[in-house]
């Protein structure tokens, strides 16, 4: 895969930022909600990245 065409880091970074934003909303409720939302953001970014790369591999073959 071309380094220039690889946008997986953008997906992971974007969903992490979404998780941080949601976490700041829940920060007054509980610090554990803040940490959980960051982890959910990272995890969803990894899942989306794997789905995108799988579709790219299927298209190339």
C-alpha positions, -999 to +999 in steps of 0.1 A: +000+000+000+013+034-009+022+056+021+007+086+003-026+068-002-028+054+033-053+074+054-057+049+082-039+072+107-065+099+099-093+076+107-078+065+140-069+101+150-103+114+140-122+089+161-098+094+190-106+131+189-143+123+188-138+101+218-120+129+237-147+153+228-174+130+241-152+123+271-151+159+281-189+160+282-189+130+306-159+143+326-181+159+352-199+127+358-170+103+361-133+102+351-139+065+341-164+076+314-137+099+301-112+071+298-138+047+284-148+072+256-112+076+246-108+038+244-140+035+224-128+062+200-095+044+194-112+010+191-138+022+166-110+038+145-091+005+144-122-013+134-131+012+106-094+011+094-095-027+092-128-027+072-114-001+048-082-020+042-101-052+037-123-036+011-093-021-007-076-055-008-108-071-023-110-044-049-073-049-059-076-086-064 
